[in-house]
């Protein structure tokens, strides 16, 4: 075959390409394999350390609670009927025995009058049959039946008197009307709430719901403090007066009641934060082996299991340490499992992994 002639411009291009390909081949050969590449320097995570402190014998449990009367009751009528009058409004302070609401008593009064007439008749009949029996005119069975009818009529009268009495709601003790749930002219059934009433008979308390792991560590008489957003700058001190015997079926929490000193002027319904003195978790011997660390040092938590980080002897590597959560003491978390460890990581802890390179900042 005959070779085609190449133009001078194409020959020049070919000469330029060959040195370029040769340079690229040399560069790739010098680069070598990835294993031969220079290692990339590991960056250090900046951290701060905080000392591990020994815990006290008591720990503090913090929870949210509601302030109110220790005894709260829904007041209602014993029987149904038309509401004639509601004599108080929400927030009214009332005295024991004060009338609060009444039913329309026309029907009730009529039944009472009927029962009274029935008793009079039954008594007359019983007296007449007794005289006839003594004269041997009436039989003993007739006499006994007359006595039974008299007794039944007297029982009906007592029932009518009770219904008449409970057609008026009166305050069972000194207290406050929390809510009004019925108005004049309204038809209510037996036992339907008409007024929610807060009794002052046994004072006011803070109600707190605690999970089982905390409730079992609180005792009656334990000291407590409470603060309210509605009362800034005021701290109330008191003590635990009741720990529930079982859990609320709706929430699964145990009710704890706290009486506060000097809080009698606070209105019912205030929400506040309560700190309760509690014993360490069961299975611990006092505070032995329990340490207090800043709350920000705890990076993982699941039930009573948690994780913190410390550093190795030369302070360049992080070390992951599992801990057991015991409770809370102020701004510190109480844990077990830090024996022999003097410091834990606070700032920067959330970014660490086990054996990560760290740089301690002062």
C-alpha positions in Angstrom: 0.0 0.0 0.0 1.1 3.5 -0.6 1.6 5.7 2.5 -0.3 8.9 2.4 1.7 12.0 2.8 1.4 13.9 6.1 1.1 17.6 6.2 3.7 19.6 8.0 1.1 20.9 10.5 0.0 17.3 11.5 3.7 16.3 11.9 4.2 19.1 14.4 1.2 18.1 16.4 2.4 14.5 16.7 5.8 15.7 17.9 4.1 17.8 20.7 1.9 14.9 21.9 4.6 12.3 22.4 6.6 14.3 25.0 3.4 15.1 26.9 2.4 11.4 27.1 5.9 10.5 28.2 5.8 13.1 31.0 2.4 11.7 32.2 3.8 8.2 32.3 6.8 9.3 34.4 4.5 11.1 36.8 2.3 8.1 37.4 5.3 5.8 37.9 6.7 8.2 40.5 3.4 8.5 42.3 3.4 4.8 43.3 0.5 2.9 44.9 -1.9 4.4 47.5 -0.1 2.3 50.3 3.1 4.2 49.5 1.4 7.7 49.9 2.3 9.9 52.9 -0.1 9.4 55.9 -2.6 12.3 56.6 -2.1 13.8 60.0 -5.1 13.1 62.5 -6.7 16.2 63.7 -7.2 16.6 67.5 -10.6 17.5 69.0 -10.3 20.4 71.5 -11.8 19.5 74.9 -12.0 20.7 78.4 -11.8 18.7 81.6 -13.6 18.9 84.9 -12.7 17.2 88.2 -14.7 14.2 89.5 -16.0 15.0 93.0 -17.2 12.7 95.7 -20.9 12.6 96.3 -22.8 13.2 99.5 -24.9 10.5 101.2 -28.1 12.1 99.9 -29.0 12.9 96.3 -31.5 15.3 94.9 -34.4 14.4 92.6 -35.8 17.3 90.6 -39.4 17.2 89.2 -42.2 19.5 88.1 -45.3 19.7 90.4 -48.6 21.5 90.9 -49.6 23.5 94.0 -53.1 23.0 95.4 -55.2 21.9 98.3 -54.4 18.5 99.8 -58.0 17.5 99.6 -60.0 18.4 96.5 -63.5 17.1 95.9 -66.2 17.5 93.3 -69.4 18.5 95.1 -72.7 17.2 93.7 -76.4 16.6 94.5 -77.4 13.2 95.8 -80.4 13.1 93.5 -81.1 14.5 90.1 -83.2 17.6 89.3 -83.3 21.1 88.0 -80.7 23.5 89.5 -82.5 26.4 91.1 -79.5 28.5 92.4 -75.7 28.5 92.4 -74.7 30.8 95.1 -71.0 31.1 94.5 -68.6 31.8 91.7 -65.3 30.3 90.8 -62.5 31.5 93.2 -64.9 32.2 96.0 -63.7 31.6 99.6 -66.3 29.9 101.7 -66.9 28.8 105.2 -67.9 25.4 106.5 -71.7 24.9 106.3 -72.2 27.7 103.9 -74.9 27.0 101.2 -73.4 26.8 97.7 -76.1 25.5 95.4 -79.7 24.3 95.5 -82.0 22.2 93.4 -85.6 23.1 92.6 -87.3 21.5 95.7 -90.9 21.5 94.7 -90.9 17.8 93.8 -88.7 17.0 96.7 -90.9 18.8 99.2 -94.0 17.0 97.8 -92.3 13.6 98.3 -91.3 14.6 101.8 -94.9 15.7 102.6 -96.2 12.4 101.2 -93.8 10.4 103.3 -94.8 12.4 106.4 -98.5 11.7 105.8 -97.7 8.0 105.2 -96.0 7.7 108.5 -98.9 9.4 110.4 -101.4 6.9 108.8 -99.2 3.9 109.5 -98.8 4.8 113.1 -102.5 5.2 113.5 -103.2 1.9 111.9 -100.6 0.2 114.0 -102.1 1.6 117.2 -105.6 0.6 116.2 -104.6 -3.0 115.3 -102.7 -3.2 118.6 -105.9 -2.3 120.6 -107.9 -4.8 118.6 -105.3 -7.5 119.2 -105.4 -6.8 123.0 -109.2 -7.2 122.8 -108.7 -10.5 120.9 -110.4 -9.1 117.9 -107.3 -8.9 115.6 -104.9 -11.7 115.1 -101.2 -11.6 116.0 -100.4 -11.7 112.3 -102.5 -8.6 111.7 -100.8 -6.8 114.6 -97.3 -7.7 113.2 -98.2 -6.6 109.7 -99.4 -3.2 111.0 -96.1 -2.8 112.9 -94.1 -3.7 109.8 -96.1 -1.2 107.7 -95.4 1.5 110.3 -91.7 0.8 110.3 -91.5 0.8 106.5 -93.3 4.2 106.3 -90.9 5.7 108.9 -88.0 4.4 106.8 -89.5 6.1 103.7 -89.8 9.3 105.6 -86.1 9.2 106.7 -85.1 8.7 103.0 -87.2 11.6 101.9 -85.6 13.8 104.6 -82.1 12.8 103.4 -83.0 13.7 99.8 -84.4 17.0 101.0 -81.2 17.7 103.0 -78.9 16.9 100.1 -80.8 19.0 97.6 -78.7 21.8 99.0 -74.9 21.6 98.6 -73.0 23.1 101.6 -69.3 23.6 102.1 -67.9 20.6 104.0 -65.0 22.7 105.4 -63.5 26.1 104.9 -62.1 26.3 101.4 -62.1 27.7 97.9 -64.4 27.0 94.9 -62.1 26.0 92.1 -64.6 25.5 89.3 -68.3 26.0 88.7 -69.8 23.3 86.4 -73.5 24.0 86.5 -75.9 26.9 86.2 -79.5 27.7 87.3 -82.1 25.9 85.1 -79.7 23.1 84.2 -80.8 19.5 84.6 -78.2 17.4 86.4 -78.2 13.8 87.3 -77.4 12.2 90.6 -73.7 12.7 91.5 -73.0 15.0 88.5 -70.3 17.5 89.5 -71.6 20.9 90.2 -68.7 22.6 92.0 -65.0 21.6 92.3 -64.0 22.4 95.9 -60.5 22.8 97.5 -60.7 22.1 101.2 -58.4 23.9 103.6 -59.0 21.4 106.3 -55.6 19.7 105.8 -53.8 22.6 104.1 -52.1 22.8 100.7 -49.4 20.7 99.1 -47.2 20.4 96.0 -48.1 17.3 94.0 -45.3 15.6 92.1 -45.4 12.5 89.9 -42.3 10.4 90.1 -41.2 7.3 88.2 -40.7 4.1 90.2 -36.9 4.4 90.3 -37.2 7.8 92.0 -40.3 7.2 94.2 -38.7 4.3 96.0 -35.9 6.6 97.2 -38.1 9.3 98.7 -39.2 9.1 102.3 -41.8 10.9 104.3 -40.1 13.7 106.1 -37.4 14.3 103.5 -36.5 17.9 102.9 -37.6 19.7 99.8 -37.4 23.1 98.1 -39.7 24.6 95.4 -39.6 27.5 93.0 -42.3 29.0 90.8 -41.9 31.0 87.6 -44.9 33.1 88.8 -43.0 34.0 92.0 -39.4 34.9 90.8 -36.8 35.2 93.4 -38.7 33.2 96.1 -37.6 29.8 97.2 -40.0 27.8 99.5 -38.7 25.1 101.8 -40.7 22.2 103.1 -40.9 18.4 103.6 -42.5 15.4 102.1 -45.8 14.5 103.8 -46.9 11.6 101.5 -45.5 9.0 99.1 -48.1 7.2 97.1 -48.6 3.5 97.8 -49.2 2.6 94.2 -48.8 4.0 90.7 -51.4 6.1 88.9 -52.9 3.8 86.3 -53.1 6.6 83.7 -49.5 7.9 84.0 -47.6 5.1 85.7 -46.1 7.5 88.2 -46.2 7.6 92.0 -47.7 10.7 93.7 -45.5 12.5 96.2 -47.0 15.4 98.2 -44.8 18.2 99.7 -45.9 20.7 102.2 -44.2 24.1 101.9 -43.6 26.6 104.6 -44.9 30.2 104.1 -46.8 29.3 100.9 -50.4 29.7 102.2 -51.0 32.7 100.0 -50.2 31.0 96.8 -53.2 30.3 94.5 -54.1 26.7 93.6 -52.8 25.5 90.2 -49.4 27.1 90.2 -46.8 24.9 88.5 -43.3 24.8 90.0 -40.0 22.9 90.2 -39.4 20.8 93.3 -36.1 19.4 94.5 -36.4 16.4 96.8 -33.7 14.9 99.1 -33.5 11.2 98.4 -31.3 8.3 99.3 -28.9 6.8 96.8 -30.1 4.1 94.5 -30.8 0.7 96.2 -27.8 -1.6 96.2 -25.4 1.2 97.0 -23.8 1.5 100.4 -24.4 5.2 101.2 -22.3 7.3 98.8 -19.4 4.8 98.6 -18.3 4.6 95.0 -20.6 7.3 93.9 -19.1 10.3 92.1 -20.5 13.7 91.1 -19.7 15.0 87.6 -21.0 18.0 85.6 -24.2 17.2 83.7 -22.6 18.1 80.4 -20.0 15.3 80.8 -22.7 12.7 80.3 -22.9 12.0 76.6 -25.1 8.9 76.6 -27.9 7.8 78.9 -30.4 4.9 78.7 -32.2 4.1 81.9 -29.5 3.8 84.5 -26.7 3.3 82.0 -24.5 6.1 80.8 -21.2 7.0 79.1 -18.6 9.6 79.9 -15.1 10.3 78.4 -11.8 10.8 80.1 -8.2 11.0 78.7 -5.3 8.6 78.8 -2.1 9.2 80.9 -0.5 11.5 78.5 -3.7 13.5 77.8 -3.7 13.0 74.0 -6.3 10.2 73.6 -10.0 10.0 74.7 -11.1 7.0 76.7 -14.8 5.9 76.8 -16.0 4.9 80.3 -19.4 3.3 80.9 -21.1 4.5 84.2 -24.2 3.7 86.2 -26.5 6.7 86.9 -27.5 7.1 90.5 -29.3 10.5 90.7 -28.9 14.3 90.5 -27.3 16.7 92.9 -27.8 20.3 91.9 -26.1 20.8 88.5 -24.2 17.5 88.9 -25.0 14.0 87.9 -24.3 11.2 90.4 -22.7 8.1 88.9 -20.8 4.9 89.8 -17.9 3.4 87.8 -15.3 6.2 88.0 -13.1 4.7 90.6 -9.5 5.9 90.0 -10.5 8.6 87.5 -9.8 12.2 88.5 -11.2 14.1 85.5 -13.9 13.8 82.8 -14.4 15.6 79.5 -17.0 18.3 79.5 -16.7 20.7 76.5 -16.2 18.7 73.3 -17.4 15.4 74.8 -20.3 14.9 72.4 -17.8 14.8 69.4 -15.6 12.1 70.8 -15.1 8.4 70.0 -13.0 5.9 71.9 -9.3 6.5 71.3 -9.9 9.8 69.4 -7.0 12.3 69.5 -7.8 15.2 71.7 -6.2 18.5 72.7 -6.9 19.8 76.2 -7.8 23.4 76.4 -7.3 25.4 79.6 
